[in-house]
Amino acid sequence: MGFLILIAFICVPLIEIAVFIEVGGLVGLWPTLALIALTAVLGTWLLRAQGLAILSRARSQMERGELPTRELFDGLCLLVAGALLLTPGFVTDFLGALLFVPSLRDGLRRAIGRYLAARAETRVFVDGREVHRQRPGGRTIDGEYDDLTDRPGPDRDPSRRLPR
C-alpha cells in the first residue's frame, strides 16, 4: 500500500505537468491559468452547496434517531473532492468533480462496502477476552450455556452438567 502511495505522489504531479503543457500549448498561458482559477471557484461553490445539503440530511436523520452512514460517506467524498479541487491541475480537478456526482458516490460506497464485507471477520469477546473469530464463509454454531464459574465445585447441581 505504501508503495502505491509513493507511486501516486510521483506520477500525479508528472501527469499534471504534462497536461498543463498540452493545454497551455493549445489555448495559451493566460487561458490555462483562468481555467485553473475557474475550476477552483466552481469546485468551491459545488462543495458548499452539496455539503450543506448533506449536512441538512444528516441532521434530520439524527433527529429521527437514525445513523446517517450514507451522509457520512458522502461528506468524506466531498472532503476528498475539495482537496482534489484545491490541488492545481486538470486531472485532479476532473477526479474531484467526479466525486460530486451522487450516483458515482453511491456506486463507490457499494463497491467499498462489498470489499469490506468480503474481508470482514466476526469476533466474539467474553469478559474482555476474544473467544471466537470467524472469517467470511465460516460456520457458526449457536447455543445456550449456563455460567457455573461462580459456584463452588461440590455444590454444583449434577443434573445441570453436560454429558461428555
HUWO-V897020 format. One record per residue. N is the residue number from 1. RES is the residue in three letters. PHI is phi as a letter, one per 40 degrees, with the letter a starting at -180 (NA if undefined). NEAR is the number of other C-alpha atoms within 12 Angstrom. Layout:
BEGIN
n=N res=RES phi=PHI near=NEAR
n=N res=RES phi=PHI near=NEAR
END
This chain:
BEGIN
n=1 res=MET phi=NA near=7
n=2 res=GLY phi=c near=8
n=3 res=PHE phi=c near=9
n=4 res=LEU phi=c near=11
n=5 res=ILE phi=c near=11
n=6 res=LEU phi=c near=12
n=7 res=ILE phi=c near=14
n=8 res=ALA phi=c near=16
n=9 res=PHE phi=c near=14
n=10 res=ILE phi=c near=14
n=11 res=CYS phi=c near=16
n=12 res=VAL phi=d near=24
n=13 res=PRO phi=c near=20
n=14 res=LEU phi=c near=17
n=15 res=ILE phi=c near=20
n=16 res=GLU phi=c near=25
n=17 res=ILE phi=c near=19
n=18 res=ALA phi=c near=17
n=19 res=VAL phi=c near=22
n=20 res=PHE phi=d near=27
n=21 res=ILE phi=c near=19
n=22 res=GLU phi=c near=16
n=23 res=VAL phi=c near=23
n=24 res=GLY phi=c near=22
n=25 res=GLY phi=c near=14
n=26 res=LEU phi=c near=13
n=27 res=VAL phi=b near=15
n=28 res=GLY phi=h near=15
n=29 res=LEU phi=c near=16
n=30 res=TRP phi=c near=15
n=31 res=PRO phi=c near=16
n=32 res=THR phi=c near=23
n=33 res=LEU phi=c near=20
n=34 res=ALA phi=c near=19
n=35 res=LEU phi=c near=23
n=36 res=ILE phi=c near=29
n=37 res=ALA phi=c near=21
n=38 res=LEU phi=c near=20
n=39 res=THR phi=c near=31
n=40 res=ALA phi=c near=29
n=41 res=VAL phi=c near=19
n=42 res=LEU phi=c near=21
n=43 res=GLY phi=c near=36
n=44 res=THR phi=c near=26
n=45 res=TRP phi=c near=19
n=46 res=LEU phi=c near=25
n=47 res=LEU phi=c near=34
n=48 res=ARG phi=c near=20
n=49 res=ALA phi=c near=17
n=50 res=GLN phi=c near=28
n=51 res=GLY phi=c near=27
n=52 res=LEU phi=c near=18
n=53 res=ALA phi=c near=19
n=54 res=ILE phi=c near=28
n=55 res=LEU phi=c near=25
n=56 res=SER phi=c near=18
n=57 res=ARG phi=c near=23
n=58 res=ALA phi=c near=24
n=59 res=ARG phi=c near=19
n=60 res=SER phi=c near=16
n=61 res=GLN phi=c near=18
n=62 res=MET phi=c near=16
n=63 res=GLU phi=c near=12
n=64 res=ARG phi=c near=11
n=65 res=GLY phi=g near=10
n=66 res=GLU phi=c near=14
n=67 res=LEU phi=c near=16
n=68 res=PRO phi=c near=21
n=69 res=THR phi=c near=20
n=70 res=ARG phi=c near=24
n=71 res=GLU phi=c near=29
n=72 res=LEU phi=c near=23
n=73 res=PHE phi=c near=27
n=74 res=ASP phi=c near=33
n=75 res=GLY phi=c near=31
n=76 res=LEU phi=c near=24
n=77 res=CYS phi=c near=31
n=78 res=LEU phi=c near=36
n=79 res=LEU phi=c near=26
n=80 res=VAL phi=c near=25
n=81 res=ALA phi=c near=33
n=82 res=GLY phi=c near=34
n=83 res=ALA phi=c near=23
n=84 res=LEU phi=c near=29
n=85 res=LEU phi=c near=34
n=86 res=LEU phi=c near=28
n=87 res=THR phi=c near=24
n=88 res=PRO phi=c near=31
n=89 res=GLY phi=i near=34
n=90 res=PHE phi=c near=34
n=91 res=VAL phi=c near=27
n=92 res=THR phi=c near=33
n=93 res=ASP phi=c near=33
n=94 res=PHE phi=c near=24
n=95 res=LEU phi=c near=27
n=96 res=GLY phi=c near=33
n=97 res=ALA phi=c near=33
n=98 res=LEU phi=c near=26
n=99 res=LEU phi=c near=34
n=100 res=PHE phi=c near=36
n=101 res=VAL phi=c near=21
n=102 res=PRO phi=d near=22
n=103 res=SER phi=c near=13
n=104 res=LEU phi=c near=18
n=105 res=ARG phi=c near=29
n=106 res=ASP phi=c near=21
n=107 res=GLY phi=c near=18
n=108 res=LEU phi=c near=22
n=109 res=ARG phi=c near=24
n=110 res=ARG phi=c near=16
n=111 res=ALA phi=c near=14
n=112 res=ILE phi=c near=16
n=113 res=GLY phi=c near=18
n=114 res=ARG phi=c near=13
n=115 res=TYR phi=c near=13
n=116 res=LEU phi=c near=13
n=117 res=ALA phi=c near=15
n=118 res=ALA phi=c near=15
n=119 res=ARG phi=b near=14
n=120 res=ALA phi=c near=17
n=121 res=GLU phi=b near=16
n=122 res=THR phi=c near=19
n=123 res=ARG phi=b near=16
n=124 res=VAL phi=b near=14
n=125 res=PHE phi=b near=11
n=126 res=VAL phi=b near=10
n=127 res=ASP phi=f near=7
n=128 res=GLY phi=g near=9
n=129 res=ARG phi=b near=10
n=130 res=GLU phi=c near=12
n=131 res=VAL phi=b near=12
n=132 res=HIS phi=a near=17
n=133 res=ARG phi=b near=16
n=134 res=GLN phi=b near=17
n=135 res=ARG phi=c near=15
n=136 res=PRO phi=d near=16
n=137 res=GLY phi=g near=12
n=138 res=GLY phi=c near=13
n=139 res=ARG phi=b near=12
n=140 res=THR phi=b near=14
n=141 res=ILE phi=b near=8
n=142 res=ASP phi=c near=6
n=143 res=GLY phi=a near=6
n=144 res=GLU phi=b near=7
n=145 res=TYR phi=a near=10
n=146 res=ASP phi=b near=13
n=147 res=ASP phi=c near=11
n=148 res=LEU phi=b near=16
n=149 res=THR phi=c near=10
n=150 res=ASP phi=c near=9
n=151 res=ARG phi=c near=11
n=152 res=PRO phi=c near=9
n=153 res=GLY phi=d near=11
n=154 res=PRO phi=c near=8
n=155 res=ASP phi=c near=12
n=156 res=ARG phi=c near=15
n=157 res=ASP phi=c near=13
n=158 res=PRO phi=c near=11
n=159 res=SER phi=c near=8
n=160 res=ARG phi=c near=12
n=161 res=ARG phi=c near=13
n=162 res=LEU phi=c near=11
n=163 res=PRO phi=c near=6
n=164 res=ARG phi=b near=3
END
